[in-house]
Amino acid sequence: MRYYLADGIYPSWPIFVKTISKPLGNKKKYFANVQKSGRKDVKRTFGVLQFRFAMIRGSSQFWDVSTIKYIMAACIILHNMIIEDERGINTKKENFDTNSEPAVTRMPRHQSTLAEFLQMHQQVRDKQAHVQLQNGLVEHLWQIHDGGMS
């Protein structure tokens, strides 16, 4: 299951990895700093994209998720191309064949049953899974940071 970096206003669900508000011990302090830094990076990056592309600033509640993914991917690619152009970076020149259509592959949509939906809904709201995920991430980050020496 995917998860998102979040602050304290979100519920304790395993899809939201919240920071530890009053971390005790080096492991939890390190986790809180890394998580806070990651959230700041995402927020700053999204702010740059919102400033550059008006369609990201508007409401997206009426769009389906796949459309939002394509829009975000296109904006990120365009942003990177603009940055390269502004810096004058010479990148490898691609030879695009203009006679062929671009290949678009789509994953078939899985039709969920009510039982699958209810099971997923229960998993998403599992507070114990949230605690386990957060503790697992604390340990994982500490091992990376400490080099596994402790």
Secondary structure per residue as TSV (DSSP state, phi and psi in degrees):
chain	resnum	aa	ss	phi	psi
A	1	M	-	360.0	136.6
A	2	R	-	-73.2	158.0
A	3	Y	-	-139.8	161.1
A	4	Y	E	-124.7	142.4
A	5	L	E	-72.4	130.8
A	6	A	E	-141.2	165.6
A	7	D	-	-102.1	-171.3
A	8	G	T	-67.3	-12.5
A	9	I	T	-78.3	-13.7
A	10	Y	S	-86.8	153.9
A	11	P	-	-68.7	161.3
A	12	S	S	-82.4	73.5
A	13	W	-	-114.3	154.5
A	14	P	T	-68.2	-9.4
A	15	I	T	-85.5	-11.3
A	16	F	E	-117.6	117.2
A	17	V	E	-97.0	105.5
A	18	K	E	-90.1	157.2
A	19	T	-	-74.1	164.8
A	20	I	-	-94.5	115.2
A	21	S	S	-64.8	-40.7
A	22	K	S	-129.3	77.2
A	23	P	-	-69.0	135.7
A	24	L	-	-114.3	127.7
A	25	G	S	95.8	155.1
A	26	N	H	-63.6	-39.6
A	27	K	H	-60.7	-48.8
A	28	K	H	-71.5	-33.9
A	29	K	H	-64.8	-42.6
A	30	Y	H	-63.1	-46.1
A	31	F	H	-57.4	-46.7
A	32	A	H	-60.8	-40.3
A	33	N	H	-68.0	-43.0
A	34	V	H	-65.4	-43.4
A	35	Q	H	-64.3	-43.0
A	36	K	H	-63.0	-42.3
A	37	S	H	-63.1	-42.9
A	38	G	H	-62.6	-43.5
A	39	R	H	-62.8	-40.3
A	40	K	H	-63.3	-42.2
A	41	D	H	-61.3	-45.1
A	42	V	H	-63.7	-45.1
A	43	K	H	-63.0	-43.0
A	44	R	H	-64.4	-45.0
A	45	T	H	-62.9	-45.0
A	46	F	H	-64.5	-36.7
A	47	G	H	-61.5	-40.7
A	48	V	H	-62.9	-44.6
A	49	L	H	-65.5	-39.3
A	50	Q	H	-63.7	-39.7
A	51	F	H	-64.6	-40.6
A	52	R	H	-80.1	-34.4
A	53	F	-	-123.5	110.4
A	54	A	H	-61.5	-31.3
A	55	M	H	-67.2	-19.8
A	56	I	H	-80.2	-26.3
A	57	R	H	-70.2	-27.6
A	58	G	S	-80.1	177.4
A	59	S	-	-72.8	138.5
A	60	S	-	-117.8	12.6
A	61	Q	T	-65.9	-18.7
A	62	F	T	-96.3	-1.6
A	63	W	S	-95.3	150.4
A	64	D	-	-81.8	161.4
A	65	V	H	-60.6	-40.3
A	66	S	H	-64.8	-36.1
A	67	T	H	-65.8	-42.4
A	68	I	H	-62.2	-40.6
A	69	K	H	-60.2	-44.7
A	70	Y	H	-64.6	-41.5
A	71	I	H	-63.1	-47.2
A	72	M	H	-63.3	-44.0
A	73	A	H	-61.2	-43.3
A	74	A	H	-63.5	-42.4
A	75	C	H	-65.8	-39.0
A	76	I	H	-66.6	-43.2
A	77	I	H	-62.9	-46.8
A	78	L	H	-61.6	-42.1
A	79	H	H	-58.9	-46.8
A	80	N	H	-63.5	-37.7
A	81	M	H	-65.5	-40.7
A	82	I	H	-64.0	-44.0
A	83	I	H	-60.7	-45.9
A	84	E	H	-59.6	-43.0
A	85	D	H	-65.3	-41.9
A	86	E	H	-67.0	-32.1
A	87	R	H	-82.5	-13.3
A	88	G	T	72.4	26.2
A	89	I	-	-75.1	127.5
A	90	N	-	-86.9	110.1
A	91	T	-	-98.7	164.3
A	92	K	-	-57.2	128.4
A	93	K	-	-77.6	127.9
A	94	E	-	-95.2	143.9
A	95	N	-	-104.9	97.6
A	96	F	-	-88.6	135.3
A	97	D	-	-83.5	109.7
A	98	T	T	-79.4	-7.5
A	99	N	T	-85.8	-13.4
A	100	S	S	-106.6	151.6
A	101	E	-	-82.0	144.2
A	102	P	-	-67.4	141.4
A	103	A	-	-80.0	128.0
A	104	V	-	-119.4	120.8
A	105	T	-	-111.7	136.4
A	106	R	-	-125.4	140.0
A	107	M	-	-79.5	138.4
A	108	P	-	-66.3	141.4
A	109	R	-	-78.3	135.3
A	110	H	-	-87.9	127.0
A	111	Q	-	-87.0	113.2
A	112	S	-	-80.3	144.7
A	113	T	-	-87.2	166.6
A	114	L	H	-61.2	-39.4
A	115	A	H	-63.7	-41.9
A	116	E	H	-64.3	-41.6
A	117	F	H	-61.2	-46.8
A	118	L	H	-64.7	-38.4
A	119	Q	H	-64.4	-44.7
A	120	M	H	-64.6	-40.8
A	121	H	H	-59.9	-42.0
A	122	Q	H	-67.1	-40.5
A	123	Q	H	-63.4	-40.3
A	124	V	H	-64.9	-32.7
A	125	R	T	-96.2	9.5
A	126	D	-	-76.2	105.7
A	127	K	H	-66.5	-34.6
A	128	Q	H	-65.0	-38.9
A	129	A	H	-63.9	-35.0
A	130	H	H	-60.8	-47.2
A	131	V	H	-63.0	-43.3
A	132	Q	H	-63.1	-43.1
A	133	L	H	-62.6	-46.9
A	134	Q	H	-61.8	-45.6
A	135	N	H	-63.1	-39.4
A	136	G	H	-63.2	-41.5
A	137	L	H	-68.3	-37.5
A	138	V	H	-57.8	-49.1
A	139	E	H	-64.9	-43.9
A	140	H	H	-61.1	-48.5
A	141	L	H	-63.2	-38.3
A	142	W	H	-65.4	-39.8
A	143	Q	H	-63.2	-40.5
A	144	I	H	-66.2	-45.1
A	145	H	H	-65.5	-45.7
A	146	D	H	-85.0	-7.3
A	147	G	T	71.5	17.2
A	148	G	T	71.4	17.8
A	149	M	-	-77.7	-23.6
A	150	S	-	-89.7	360.0
